[in-house]
Amino acid sequence: MSPELLDILVCPRTKRRLQIADTAVIDRVNALIKSGKCKDVSGAHVGEPATEGLFEPESGTFYFIREDIPVLIFDNAIRLG
């Protein structure tokens, strides 16, 4: 993801800046998914592993990046903390 794009992306809920999810965050998300207990904000089951994503650390919100496109729909986000 280009630095220019990352500079303008914000969490649609908190309006705070997003950062590229590091390996530790991706590992946490994938552990939840693997356990079968992962649900997004809307309550839907999440079964597809994360390969990359964006993270808002203050709220612990993870947004998937699918096919190089950030999915910034809050209902599709995963709350980690």
C-alpha positions as CSV (number, residue, x, y, z in Angstrom):
1,M,0.0,0.0,0.0
2,S,1.4,3.4,-0.9
3,P,2.4,5.7,1.9
4,E,0.2,8.4,0.4
5,L,-2.9,6.2,0.6
6,L,-2.1,5.1,4.1
7,D,-1.7,8.8,5.2
8,I,-5.3,9.5,4.3
9,L,-7.0,6.3,5.6
10,V,-8.9,6.5,8.9
11,C,-11.1,4.2,10.8
12,P,-14.7,4.9,9.7
13,R,-15.9,4.6,13.3
14,T,-13.2,6.4,15.4
15,K,-11.8,8.6,12.6
16,R,-8.3,7.8,13.9
17,R,-5.4,6.9,11.5
18,L,-4.9,3.3,10.5
19,Q,-1.6,1.5,10.3
20,I,-0.5,-1.6,8.5
21,A,-1.2,-4.6,10.7
22,D,2.0,-6.1,11.9
23,T,2.7,-9.9,12.1
24,A,1.6,-10.1,15.7
25,V,-1.9,-8.6,14.8
26,I,-2.3,-10.8,11.8
27,D,-1.3,-13.8,13.9
28,R,-3.9,-12.9,16.6
29,V,-6.6,-12.6,13.9
30,N,-5.7,-15.9,12.3
31,A,-5.6,-17.7,15.6
32,L,-9.2,-16.5,16.2
33,I,-10.3,-17.6,12.8
34,K,-8.6,-21.0,13.2
35,S,-10.4,-21.5,16.5
36,G,-13.7,-21.1,14.7
37,K,-14.7,-18.4,17.2
38,C,-14.0,-15.4,15.0
39,K,-16.9,-13.0,14.3
40,D,-16.9,-9.6,12.8
41,V,-18.6,-6.6,14.3
42,S,-21.9,-7.5,12.7
43,G,-21.8,-11.0,14.3
44,A,-21.1,-12.9,11.1
45,H,-18.7,-15.8,11.2
46,V,-15.2,-15.1,9.7
47,G,-13.6,-18.1,8.1
48,E,-11.1,-16.7,5.6
49,P,-7.6,-16.1,7.0
50,A,-6.0,-12.7,6.9
51,T,-2.9,-12.2,4.9
52,E,-2.8,-8.4,5.4
53,G,-4.9,-5.7,7.0
54,L,-5.1,-2.3,8.7
55,F,-5.3,-1.8,12.4
56,E,-6.5,1.0,14.6
57,P,-4.6,0.2,17.9
58,E,-6.5,2.4,20.3
59,S,-9.8,0.6,19.7
60,G,-8.2,-2.7,18.6
61,T,-10.1,-2.8,15.3
62,F,-8.7,-4.8,12.4
63,Y,-9.8,-4.2,8.8
64,F,-9.0,-6.8,6.2
65,I,-7.2,-5.9,3.0
66,R,-8.6,-8.2,0.2
67,E,-7.0,-8.3,-3.2
68,D,-5.1,-5.1,-2.4
69,I,-8.3,-3.2,-1.5
70,P,-8.9,-2.1,2.1
71,V,-12.3,-3.2,3.4
72,L,-13.2,-0.2,5.5
73,I,-16.7,-1.3,6.5
74,F,-16.9,-1.2,10.2
75,D,-19.4,-4.1,10.4
76,N,-16.9,-6.3,8.6
77,A,-14.1,-5.4,11.0
78,I,-12.8,-7.6,13.8
79,R,-12.5,-6.2,17.3
80,L,-9.3,-7.4,19.1
81,G,-9.4,-5.3,22.2
